[in-house]
Amino acid sequence: MPIRAYCTICSDFFDHCRDVAAIHCGHTFHYECLLQWFQTAPTKTCPQCRKQVSTRHIINKLFFDIGGEEESSADPESLQNEVDRMRALLSSKERDWRDKQKAIDGLKDTVDKQRRDLDSVRKEIMDKEMLCIALKKQMAYLEAQQSDVQAAKDEVRRLRTKIQTFERLDVLLKGQRDEVESMVTDMGVSPASVEQLSIYCISLKKEYDNLKVNLKSSNEMCEKLKREVLSSNTKLQKAAMEVNQTKEEKNCLQKDLSNADKEISSLRKKVEFLQKTLSTPTRTNEALSRLVFESPAPLELKPPRLYHSADEELDLNMTYDITTPGHMTSRSTPVPPKKMRLDPPASPVSKQSGTCPSAQGQEPVSIPAFRNSLLFRKKSLGSMLDPQRKAGVVRT
C-alpha cells in the first residue's frame, strides 16, 4: 500500500524522486522545502508543531521499503505530484508569459514612442540642416558682399585720389598762372610734394606728346579727306557723262526701233503682195510656191535672221522652236495660157523694199534666194515646163 503522506510546506505527496527529511519532533517534509523554510523563516521552528529545532537535528534522507509487486504499477502520489508540479509550472509560465507580454507591449509602446521621437528628431535635424545650408549661403553671400563693399571702398578711395590728381592736372593745364603758383605753394617742399610735382611734370609731357600726335593724325586725316573729295567729284562727273551718254544711246535706240517697226510694216506689205502674186494659178507661180512652202527648201533660200544690237551680248544657249511644214505634193492643173496684168499698189514702197521688173523681157521676181533657181531661168525650146510658145508675164 503506497504511502499517502505529503509535505505540509509544498503540499506535494512524497515520492521516490525527491528526498524526504525528518526532524526530532517526528514530522516529515521534503528536504529542499525544509531547508528553504529554515532560510526564510524568522525562527527555526517546525512548520507543523512549531517546536524549536536546528539544522543538526535534521535527518537528511529517509528510506522506505516498498513491496516488489507494486513497483511496476504507477504511483498515484508521484503522478499527482507531477501533475501539480506541471500545473504550478504552467501557472508560473503563464504568469511569466503575461509579464513578458506586458513588458513586450510596454516595449512596443516605447519603440513607437521612440520611433515618433526619432521621426520628429530627424525632421528637426533636416530643418536644422536646411537652416544651416541657408545660413551658409547667406554667410557666403554676405562675405561676397563684404568683399565687394571692401573692393568698392578701395576703388572709391583710389578714384578719389585720382580725381584730386586730375583736378590738379586740370588746374595745371587750364588754370591761370596765379592758380598754378598758389597750388604749388600750397603743396610745400616735402618729399611727397616733390614726387607729386614730378608726376605732374610727367603728365604734362605725356599730354603734350599726345596733343602733337593728335594734331599730326588730324592733319593727315584732313589731307586724306580732301583727296577723297576730289576723287568723288571726278567720279561724279564721269557718272554724269555716262548718264548723258546712256540717255543719248537710249534716244538713238528708240529711233532705230521706230525705223525697224516701219521697215517691218513695209516688209509685211511686200509679203502680202508676194502672197497675192503667188496665189495666181500659173506654172511659174506654182513652182515658186512649191519652192517656198514645200520642205526641204532650196539652199539659196536663206531663213530669216534676227540681228542684235552692238550693245547687247549674244546668248549662245538660246534655242528657237521652228516648225517644219509637212510634205505637200503639188498637182498641176492645165489652164489656158493667158496674160495677167497686176496693177501696182497705191501705197509707196520704202527704199529698203527694192524694185520689181516691169519689162516683159526681164525676170518675173527679183529675190536673191531664187536667182540661181532653174525655174527662173529663160526657157529654151522644147522645155518640159512650158510647152506653149510664150510664157505669162507678171507686170507690176
Sequence and secondary structure as in RCSB ss.txt:
>XXXX:A:sequence
MPIRAYCTICSDFFDHCRDVAAIHCGHTFHYECLLQWFQTAPTKTCPQCRKQVSTRHIINKLFFDIGGEEESSAD
PESLQNEVDRMRALLSSKERDWRDKQKAIDGLKDTVDKQRRDLDSVRKEIMDKEMLCIALKKQMAYLEAQQSDVQ
AAKDEVRRLRTKIQTFERLDVLLKGQRDEVESMVTDMGVSPASVEQLSIYCISLKKEYDNLKVNLKSSNEMCEKL
KREVLSSNTKLQKAAMEVNQTKEEKNCLQKDLSNADKEISSLRKKVEFLQKTLSTPTRTNEALSRLVFESPAPLE
LKPPRLYHSADEELDLNMTYDITTPGHMTSRSTPVPPKKMRLDPPASPVSKQSGTCPSAQGQEPVSIPAFRNSLL
FRKKSLGSMLDPQRKAGVVRT
>XXXX:A:secstr
     B TTT  B  SSS EEE TTS EEEHHHHHHHHHHSSS B TTT  B  GGG B        GGGTSS  
HHHHHHHHHHHHHHHHHHHHHHHHHHHHHHHHHHHHHHHHHHHHHHHHHHHHHHHHHHHHHHHHHHHHHHHHHHH
HHHHHHHHHHHHHHHHHHHHHHHHS HHHHHHHHHHH SSHHHHHHHHHHHHHHHHHHHHHHHHHHHHHHHHHHH
HHHHHHHHHHHHHHHHHHHHHHHHHHHHHHHHHHHHHHHHHHHHHHHHHHHHHTS SHHHHHHHHHHHSSS  TT
S        TTS   TT                      EE    SS   GGG     STTS S   GGGTT GG
GS   TT SS  SSS   EE 
